[in-house]
Amino acid sequence: MSYQLKELTIRTNNTQEGMGKIQELWDHIMSGKLPILFDSEHIFLQGISLVSRYSNYDGDENGDYDLSILGVTADFFQEMDKKADAGIYKKYEVSDDSKKVTECTRKAWEKVWKEQKNGDIHRVFTCDYESSVPPEYAKDGKAHCYLYIAVHQ
């Protein structure tokens, strides 16, 4: 019997220790130890994309929060784009020629934090979503990061 997880959640923060927990979680997912991208028999699940959901913030990005890794299908992104069009979320798309997912993701979040600091966006810290795509899964061979940040309307 094979099985797969639809999501899993850890409580963490943006400290060095918290980033280590996040990296360990991703290592377990990418290796198949936690069956979200692969089933329990280590068979790759076609049509599944991994998305990070940030929720249950203790205030803002400086406190603790829940990080959930979700296995989603394409309709998830269609729904999020509708929410972005409605002004519930602001969508950020960043690509990186260096082909490093971590670098691309860092650039995307820095863009959010800069806009937040400048007052260009007003985050509500309910649920934010991130999808980082390694270059080997992108049509153009670049790393990509897509963020959906919940904002005040």
Backbone as JSON Lines, residues from 0, in Angstrom:
{"i":0,"aa":"M","n":[0.84,-1.18,0.0],"ca":[0.0,0.0,0.0],"c":[0.89,1.25,0.0]}
{"i":1,"aa":"S","n":[0.65,2.14,-0.95],"ca":[1.39,3.4,-0.95],"c":[0.49,4.52,-0.47]}
{"i":2,"aa":"Y","n":[1.1,5.56,0.01],"ca":[0.34,6.72,0.48],"c":[1.15,7.97,0.19]}
{"i":3,"aa":"Q","n":[0.48,9.12,0.3],"ca":[1.16,10.4,0.17],"c":[0.56,11.38,1.16]}
{"i":4,"aa":"L","n":[1.37,12.33,1.61],"ca":[0.9,13.4,2.48],"c":[0.39,14.54,1.61]}
{"i":5,"aa":"K","n":[-0.67,15.19,2.02],"ca":[-1.19,16.36,1.31],"c":[-0.55,17.64,1.85]}
{"i":6,"aa":"E","n":[-0.21,17.62,3.14],"ca":[0.49,18.76,3.74],"c":[1.09,18.34,5.07]}
{"i":7,"aa":"L","n":[2.1,19.1,5.49],"ca":[2.64,18.95,6.83],"c":[3.07,20.31,7.33]}
{"i":8,"aa":"T","n":[3.06,20.47,8.65],"ca":[3.27,21.79,9.26],"c":[4.28,21.7,10.38]}
{"i":9,"aa":"I","n":[5.15,22.72,10.44],"ca":[6.05,22.9,11.58],"c":[5.87,24.33,12.09]}
{"i":10,"aa":"R","n":[6.21,24.52,13.33],"ca":[6.23,25.86,13.94],"c":[7.68,26.32,13.91]}
{"i":11,"aa":"T","n":[7.93,27.5,13.37],"ca":[9.3,27.97,13.21],"c":[9.34,29.49,13.24]}
{"i":12,"aa":"N","n":[10.49,30.05,12.86],"ca":[10.68,31.49,12.78],"c":[11.85,31.77,11.84]}
{"i":13,"aa":"N","n":[12.18,33.03,11.66],"ca":[13.23,33.42,10.72],"c":[14.61,33.55,11.36]}
{"i":14,"aa":"T","n":[14.81,32.93,12.54],"ca":[16.14,32.91,13.14],"c":[17.01,31.9,12.4]}
{"i":15,"aa":"Q","n":[18.29,31.88,12.71],"ca":[19.19,30.9,12.1],"c":[18.74,29.47,12.44]}
{"i":16,"aa":"E","n":[18.33,29.26,13.67],"ca":[17.83,27.94,14.08],"c":[16.56,27.58,13.3]}
{"i":17,"aa":"G","n":[15.66,28.54,13.17],"ca":[14.43,28.32,12.42],"c":[14.68,28.0,10.96]}
{"i":18,"aa":"M","n":[15.64,28.71,10.35],"ca":[16.0,28.45,8.95],"c":[16.58,27.04,8.8]}
{"i":19,"aa":"G","n":[17.31,26.59,9.83],"ca":[17.84,25.23,9.81],"c":[16.73,24.19,9.84]}
{"i":20,"aa":"K","n":[15.68,24.45,10.64],"ca":[14.52,23.54,10.68],"c":[13.84,23.49,9.32]}
{"i":21,"aa":"I","n":[13.72,24.64,8.68],"ca":[13.08,24.7,7.36],"c":[13.9,23.93,6.34]}
{"i":22,"aa":"Q","n":[15.21,24.11,6.37],"ca":[16.08,23.39,5.42],"c":[15.99,21.89,5.64]}
{"i":23,"aa":"E","n":[15.96,21.46,6.88],"ca":[15.84,20.04,7.18],"c":[14.52,19.48,6.66]}
{"i":24,"aa":"L","n":[13.45,20.22,6.85],"ca":[12.14,19.8,6.34],"c":[12.18,19.61,4.83]}
{"i":25,"aa":"W","n":[12.73,20.61,4.12],"ca":[12.83,20.52,2.66],"c":[13.73,19.37,2.23]}
{"i":26,"aa":"D","n":[14.8,19.12,2.94],"ca":[15.68,17.99,2.61],"c":[14.9,16.67,2.7]}
{"i":27,"aa":"H","n":[14.08,16.53,3.73],"ca":[13.29,15.31,3.9],"c":[12.24,15.17,2.78]}
{"i":28,"aa":"I","n":[11.67,16.29,2.37],"ca":[10.66,16.24,1.29],"c":[11.32,15.89,-0.03]}
{"i":29,"aa":"M","n":[12.41,16.57,-0.36],"ca":[13.06,16.35,-1.65],"c":[13.69,14.96,-1.76]}
{"i":30,"aa":"S","n":[14.08,14.38,-0.64],"ca":[14.65,13.03,-0.66],"c":[13.56,11.95,-0.73]}
{"i":31,"aa":"G","n":[12.31,12.35,-0.5],"ca":[11.22,11.38,-0.48],"c":[10.95,10.8,0.89]}
{"i":32,"aa":"K","n":[11.74,11.2,1.89],"ca":[11.53,10.7,3.26],"c":[10.14,11.08,3.76]}
{"i":33,"aa":"L","n":[9.68,12.27,3.4],"ca":[8.31,12.7,3.68],"c":[7.57,12.7,2.35]}
{"i":34,"aa":"P","n":[6.59,11.82,2.17],"ca":[5.98,11.59,0.86],"c":[4.93,12.64,0.44]}
{"i":35,"aa":"I","n":[5.42,13.77,-0.03],"ca":[4.53,14.78,-0.61],"c":[4.76,14.86,-2.11]}
{"i":36,"aa":"L","n":[6.0,14.97,-2.52],"ca":[6.35,15.04,-3.94],"c":[6.48,13.63,-4.54]}
{"i":37,"aa":"F","n":[6.76,12.67,-3.69],"ca":[6.83,11.26,-4.05],"c":[5.86,10.53,-3.14]}
{"i":38,"aa":"D","n":[5.32,9.4,-3.57],"ca":[4.5,8.64,-2.65],"c":[5.41,7.81,-1.74]}
{"i":39,"aa":"S","n":[4.8,7.04,-0.86],"ca":[5.58,6.27,0.11],"c":[6.43,5.18,-0.54]}
{"i":40,"aa":"E","n":[6.17,4.87,-1.81],"ca":[6.97,3.89,-2.56],"c":[8.08,4.6,-3.36]}
{"i":41,"aa":"H","n":[8.23,5.92,-3.13],"ca":[9.23,6.76,-3.79],"c":[8.98,6.94,-5.29]}
{"i":42,"aa":"I","n":[7.7,6.9,-5.67],"ca":[7.32,7.15,-7.06],"c":[6.92,8.61,-7.17]}
{"i":43,"aa":"F","n":[7.53,9.33,-8.12],"ca":[7.26,10.75,-8.33],"c":[5.79,10.95,-8.67]}
{"i":44,"aa":"L","n":[5.15,11.92,-8.05],"ca":[3.73,12.19,-8.27],"c":[3.58,13.26,-9.35]}
{"i":45,"aa":"Q","n":[3.14,12.86,-10.51],"ca":[2.94,13.78,-11.64],"c":[1.86,14.8,-11.3]}
{"i":46,"aa":"G","n":[2.07,16.04,-11.73],"ca":[1.06,17.08,-11.58],"c":[0.99,17.72,-10.21]}
{"i":47,"aa":"I","n":[1.91,17.37,-9.31],"ca":[1.92,17.94,-7.96],"c":[3.03,18.99,-7.89]}
{"i":48,"aa":"S","n":[2.66,20.17,-7.4],"ca":[3.64,21.23,-7.13],"c":[3.68,21.46,-5.62]}
{"i":49,"aa":"L","n":[4.84,21.82,-5.13],"ca":[5.0,22.1,-3.71],"c":[4.83,23.59,-3.46]}
{"i":50,"aa":"V","n":[4.06,23.91,-2.45],"ca":[3.81,25.29,-2.06],"c":[4.01,25.41,-0.55]}
{"i":51,"aa":"S","n":[4.69,26.48,-0.14],"ca":[4.83,26.79,1.28],"c":[3.71,27.74,1.68]}
{"i":52,"aa":"R","n":[3.06,27.44,2.79],"ca":[2.05,28.35,3.34],"c":[2.56,28.84,4.69]}
{"i":53,"aa":"Y","n":[2.58,30.14,4.87],"ca":[3.0,30.77,6.11],"c":[1.73,31.29,6.79]}
{"i":54,"aa":"S","n":[1.47,30.88,8.03],"ca":[0.23,31.27,8.71],"c":[0.45,31.3,10.22]}
{"i":55,"aa":"N","n":[-0.61,31.69,10.93],"ca":[-0.57,31.75,12.4],"c":[0.63,32.54,12.91]}
{"i":56,"aa":"Y","n":[0.84,33.7,12.29],"ca":[1.96,34.56,12.67],"c":[1.77,35.08,14.09]}
{"i":57,"aa":"D","n":[2.87,35.1,14.85],"ca":[2.9,35.82,16.13],"c":[3.31,37.25,15.82]}
{"i":58,"aa":"G","n":[2.38,38.04,15.34],"ca":[2.65,39.42,14.99],"c":[3.01,39.57,13.53]}
{"i":59,"aa":"D","n":[4.32,39.54,13.22],"ca":[4.77,39.73,11.85],"c":[5.86,38.71,11.52]}
{"i":60,"aa":"E","n":[6.66,38.99,10.5],"ca":[7.69,38.04,10.08],"c":[8.82,37.86,11.09]}
{"i":61,"aa":"N","n":[8.83,38.69,12.14],"ca":[9.89,38.57,13.15],"c":[9.55,37.59,14.27]}
{"i":62,"aa":"G","n":[8.3,37.13,14.32],"ca":[7.9,36.18,15.36],"c":[7.78,34.77,14.81]}
{"i":63,"aa":"D","n":[7.24,33.89,15.63],"ca":[7.02,32.51,15.2],"c":[5.83,32.46,14.23]}
{"i":64,"aa":"Y","n":[5.82,31.43,13.41],"ca":[4.72,31.2,12.46],"c":[4.68,29.72,12.12]}
{"i":65,"aa":"D","n":[3.56,29.29,11.55],"ca":[3.45,27.93,11.04],"c":[3.89,27.93,9.59]}
{"i":66,"aa":"L","n":[4.73,26.97,9.25],"ca":[5.12,26.74,7.87],"c":[4.54,25.4,7.47]}
{"i":67,"aa":"S","n":[3.66,25.41,6.48],"ca":[3.07,24.19,5.96],"c":[3.57,23.99,4.54]}
{"i":68,"aa":"I","n":[3.92,22.77,4.21],"ca":[4.28,22.42,2.85],"c":[3.09,21.65,2.28]}
{"i":69,"aa":"L","n":[2.55,22.16,1.18],"ca":[1.37,21.58,0.56],"c":[1.71,20.98,-0.78]}
{"i":70,"aa":"G","n":[1.09,19.87,-1.11],"ca":[1.16,19.32,-2.46],"c":[-0.1,19.76,-3.19]}
{"i":71,"aa":"V","n":[0.04,20.62,-4.21],"ca":[-1.12,21.19,-4.89],"c":[-1.09,20.86,-6.39]}
{"i":72,"aa":"T","n":[-2.22,21.09,-7.03],"ca":[-2.33,20.94,-8.48],"c":[-2.46,22.33,-9.11]}
{"i":73,"aa":"A","n":[-2.47,22.38,-10.42],"ca":[-2.47,23.66,-11.15],"c":[-3.64,24.56,-10.77]}
{"i":74,"aa":"D","n":[-4.77,24.0,-10.4],"ca":[-5.92,24.83,-10.06],"c":[-5.65,25.71,-8.85]}
{"i":75,"aa":"F","n":[-4.74,25.32,-7.97],"ca":[-4.37,26.15,-6.83],"c":[-3.85,27.51,-7.32]}
{"i":76,"aa":"F","n":[-2.97,27.49,-8.3],"ca":[-2.38,28.73,-8.81],"c":[-3.42,29.58,-9.54]}
{"i":77,"aa":"Q","n":[-4.35,28.95,-10.22],"ca":[-5.43,29.68,-10.89],"c":[-6.28,30.42,-9.86]}
{"i":78,"aa":"E","n":[-6.59,29.75,-8.75],"ca":[-7.38,30.39,-7.68],"c":[-6.6,31.53,-7.03]}
{"i":79,"aa":"M","n":[-5.32,31.33,-6.8],"ca":[-4.5,32.39,-6.19],"c":[-4.38,33.59,-7.12]}
{"i":80,"aa":"D","n":[-4.26,33.35,-8.42],"ca":[-4.21,34.47,-9.37],"c":[-5.52,35.26,-9.34]}
{"i":81,"aa":"K","n":[-6.65,34.58,-9.19],"ca":[-7.94,35.28,-9.06],"c":[-7.96,36.15,-7.82]}
{"i":82,"aa":"K","n":[-7.42,35.63,-6.72],"ca":[-7.37,36.4,-5.47],"c":[-6.43,37.59,-5.61]}
{"i":83,"aa":"A","n":[-5.35,37.42,-6.35],"ca":[-4.43,38.54,-6.6],"c":[-5.12,39.59,-7.47]}
{"i":84,"aa":"D","n":[-5.86,39.16,-8.47],"ca":[-6.59,40.09,-9.33],"c":[-7.64,40.86,-8.54]}
{"i":85,"aa":"A","n":[-8.19,40.24,-7.5],"ca":[-9.2,40.87,-6.66],"c":[-8.59,41.77,-5.59]}
{"i":86,"aa":"G","n":[-7.26,41.78,-5.46],"ca":[-6.58,42.64,-4.49],"c":[-6.46,42.04,-3.11]}
{"i":87,"aa":"I","n":[-6.81,40.76,-2.93],"ca":[-6.69,40.1,-1.63],"c":[-5.23,39.74,-1.38]}
{"i":88,"aa":"Y","n":[-4.55,39.39,-2.44],"ca":[-3.13,39.05,-2.4],"c":[-2.39,39.89,-3.42]}
{"i":89,"aa":"K","n":[-1.1,40.09,-3.17],"ca":[-0.22,40.68,-4.17],"c":[0.73,39.59,-4.62]}
{"i":90,"aa":"K","n":[0.82,39.43,-5.94],"ca":[1.66,38.37,-6.5],"c":[3.02,38.94,-6.87]}
{"i":91,"aa":"Y","n":[4.05,38.21,-6.5],"ca":[5.43,38.55,-6.86],"c":[5.99,37.4,-7.68]}
{"i":92,"aa":"E","n":[6.63,37.73,-8.78],"ca":[7.3,36.72,-9.61],"c":[8.74,37.17,-9.8]}
{"i":93,"aa":"V","n":[9.67,36.31,-9.39],"ca":[11.09,36.62,-9.52],"c":[11.76,35.41,-10.16]}
{"i":94,"aa":"S","n":[12.64,35.68,-11.13],"ca":[13.46,34.59,-11.69],"c":[14.92,34.95,-11.47]}
{"i":95,"aa":"D","n":[15.77,33.94,-11.54],"ca":[17.18,34.16,-11.26],"c":[18.03,33.38,-12.24]}
{"i":96,"aa":"D","n":[18.91,34.08,-12.93],"ca":[19.79,33.45,-13.92],"c":[20.84,32.55,-13.3]}
{"i":97,"aa":"S","n":[21.14,32.73,-12.01],"ca":[22.17,31.91,-11.36],"c":[21.71,30.46,-11.17]}
{"i":98,"aa":"K","n":[20.42,30.23,-11.38],"ca":[19.82,28.9,-11.26],"c":[19.78,28.38,-9.84]}
{"i":99,"aa":"K","n":[19.93,29.28,-8.87],"ca":[19.89,28.89,-7.46],"c":[18.53,29.26,-6.87]}
{"i":100,"aa":"V","n":[17.77,28.26,-6.48],"ca":[16.44,28.49,-5.93],"c":[16.51,29.35,-4.67]}
{"i":101,"aa":"T","n":[17.47,29.07,-3.8],"ca":[17.55,29.84,-2.55],"c":[17.82,31.32,-2.83]}
{"i":102,"aa":"E","n":[18.64,31.62,-3.81],"ca":[18.94,33.0,-4.18],"c":[17.7,33.68,-4.75]}
{"i":103,"aa":"C","n":[17.0,32.98,-5.6],"ca":[15.78,33.52,-6.2],"c":[14.73,33.81,-5.11]}
{"i":104,"aa":"T","n":[14.55,32.87,-4.21],"ca":[13.57,33.03,-3.13],"c":[13.96,34.19,-2.22]}
{"i":105,"aa":"R","n":[15.24,34.31,-1.91],"ca":[15.71,35.43,-1.08],"c":[15.38,36.76,-1.74]}
{"i":106,"aa":"K","n":[15.63,36.87,-3.05],"ca":[15.35,38.11,-3.79],"c":[13.86,38.45,-3.74]}
{"i":107,"aa":"A","n":[13.02,37.44,-3.87],"ca":[11.57,37.68,-3.85],"c":[11.14,38.22,-2.49]}
{"i":108,"aa":"W","n":[11.6,37.59,-1.41],"ca":[11.22,38.05,-0.07],"c":[11.81,39.42,0.22]}
{"i":109,"aa":"E","n":[13.02,39.7,-0.23],"ca":[13.58,41.04,-0.03],"c":[12.73,42.1,-0.71]}
{"i":110,"aa":"K","n":[12.18,41.77,-1.86],"ca":[11.29,42.7,-2.55],"c":[10.04,42.98,-1.71]}
{"i":111,"aa":"V","n":[9.48,41.93,-1.12],"ca":[8.31,42.09,-0.25],"c":[8.66,42.98,0.94]}
{"i":112,"aa":"W","n":[9.77,42.65,1.62],"ca":[10.13,43.39,2.82],"c":[10.45,44.85,2.51]}
{"i":113,"aa":"K","n":[11.04,45.12,1.35],"ca":[11.32,46.5,0.96],"c":[10.01,47.27,0.74]}
{"i":114,"aa":"E","n":[9.08,46.66,0.02],"ca":[7.79,47.32,-0.21],"c":[7.03,47.51,1.1]}
{"i":115,"aa":"Q","n":[7.15,46.55,2.0],"ca":[6.5,46.66,3.31],"c":[7.11,47.82,4.09]}
{"i":116,"aa":"K","n":[8.43,47.89,4.13],"ca":[9.13,48.95,4.87],"c":[8.8,50.33,4.31]}
{"i":117,"aa":"N","n":[8.69,50.42,2.96],"ca":[8.4,51.7,2.31],"c":[6.93,52.08,2.37]}
{"i":118,"aa":"G","n":[6.08,51.17,2.9],"ca":[4.66,51.45,2.99],"c":[3.92,51.23,1.67]}
{"i":119,"aa":"D","n":[4.56,50.58,0.7],"ca":[3.92,50.31,-0.58],"c":[2.87,49.21,-0.48]}
{"i":120,"aa":"I","n":[3.05,48.3,0.47],"ca":[2.06,47.27,0.75],"c":[1.8,47.24,2.25]}
{"i":121,"aa":"H","n":[0.63,46.76,2.61],"ca":[0.26,46.61,4.02],"c":[-0.17,45.16,4.21]}
{"i":122,"aa":"R","n":[0.75,44.37,4.72],"ca":[0.49,42.94,4.91],"c":[-0.48,42.72,6.07]}
{"i":123,"aa":"V","n":[-1.27,41.67,5.96],"ca":[-2.22,41.34,7.02],"c":[-1.76,40.14,7.86]}
{"i":124,"aa":"F","n":[-0.71,39.44,7.42],"ca":[-0.13,38.32,8.16],"c":[-1.18,37.28,8.55]}
{"i":125,"aa":"T","n":[-1.97,36.88,7.54],"ca":[-2.93,35.78,7.73],"c":[-2.32,34.52,7.12]}
{"i":126,"aa":"C","n":[-2.37,34.39,5.79],"ca":[-1.76,33.27,5.07],"c":[-1.03,33.8,3.85]}
{"i":127,"aa":"D","n":[0.24,33.53,3.76],"ca":[1.04,33.87,2.59],"c":[1.5,32.56,1.95]}
{"i":128,"aa":"Y","n":[1.74,32.6,0.64],"ca":[2.11,31.39,-0.09],"c":[3.35,31.63,-0.93]}
{"i":129,"aa":"E","n":[4.17,30.59,-1.05],"ca":[5.41,30.66,-1.82],"c":[5.56,29.39,-2.63]}
{"i":130,"aa":"S","n":[5.91,29.55,-3.89],"ca":[6.25,28.41,-4.73],"c":[7.58,28.71,-5.4]}
{"i":131,"aa":"S","n":[8.6,27.97,-5.02],"ca":[9.93,28.14,-5.62],"c":[10.19,26.97,-6.54]}
{"i":132,"aa":"V","n":[10.59,27.29,-7.77],"ca":[10.74,26.28,-8.81],"c":[12.21,26.16,-9.21]}
{"i":133,"aa":"P","n":[12.8,24.98,-9.01],"ca":[14.18,24.77,-9.43],"c":[14.3,24.88,-10.96]}
{"i":134,"aa":"P","n":[15.47,25.27,-11.45],"ca":[15.63,25.46,-12.9],"c":[15.34,24.22,-13.73]}
{"i":135,"aa":"E","n":[15.59,23.03,-13.18],"ca":[15.35,21.82,-13.95],"c":[13.86,21.57,-14.22]}
{"i":136,"aa":"Y","n":[12.98,22.26,-13.49],"ca":[11.54,22.12,-13.72],"c":[10.95,23.31,-14.48]}
{"i":137,"aa":"A","n":[11.77,24.29,-14.82],"ca":[11.3,25.49,-15.52],"c":[11.62,25.39,-17.01]}
{"i":138,"aa":"K","n":[10.72,25.9,-17.82],"ca":[10.9,25.84,-19.27],"c":[12.1,26.66,-19.74]}
{"i":139,"aa":"D","n":[12.41,27.75,-19.03],"ca":[13.51,28.62,-19.45],"c":[14.84,28.3,-18.77]}
{"i":140,"aa":"G","n":[14.87,27.29,-17.91],"ca":[16.11,26.89,-17.25],"c":[16.56,27.81,-16.13]}
{"i":141,"aa":"K","n":[15.7,28.73,-15.68],"ca":[16.03,29.64,-14.58],"c":[15.28,29.19,-13.33]}
{"i":142,"aa":"A","n":[15.78,29.59,-12.18],"ca":[15.05,29.39,-10.93],"c":[13.95,30.45,-10.86]}
{"i":143,"aa":"H","n":[12.8,30.07,-10.34],"ca":[11.67,30.99,-10.22],"c":[11.11,30.94,-8.81]}
{"i":144,"aa":"C","n":[10.58,32.07,-8.36],"ca":[9.88,32.13,-7.09],"c":[8.61,32.94,-7.29]}
{"i":145,"aa":"Y","n":[7.5,32.37,-6.84],"ca":[6.2,33.04,-6.91],"c":[5.7,33.19,-5.48]}
{"i":146,"aa":"L","n":[5.42,34.43,-5.09],"ca":[4.89,34.7,-3.75],"c":[3.5,35.31,-3.9]}
{"i":147,"aa":"Y","n":[2.61,34.91,-3.0],"ca":[1.29,35.53,-2.88],"c":[1.21,36.05,-1.45]}
{"i":148,"aa":"I","n":[1.26,37.35,-1.29],"ca":[1.29,37.98,0.02],"c":[-0.08,38.59,0.3]}
{"i":149,"aa":"A","n":[-0.68,38.2,1.44],"ca":[-1.98,38.74,1.83],"c":[-1.83,40.2,2.22]}
{"i":150,"aa":"V","n":[-2.68,41.06,1.63],"ca":[-2.58,42.5,1.84],"c":[-3.95,43.1,2.2]}
{"i":151,"aa":"H","n":[-3.9,44.29,2.85],"ca":[-5.12,45.05,3.11],"c":[-5.68,45.55,1.8]}
{"i":152,"aa":"Q","n":[-6.97,45.49,1.67],"ca":[-7.61,46.01,0.45],"c":[-7.94,47.48,0.61]}
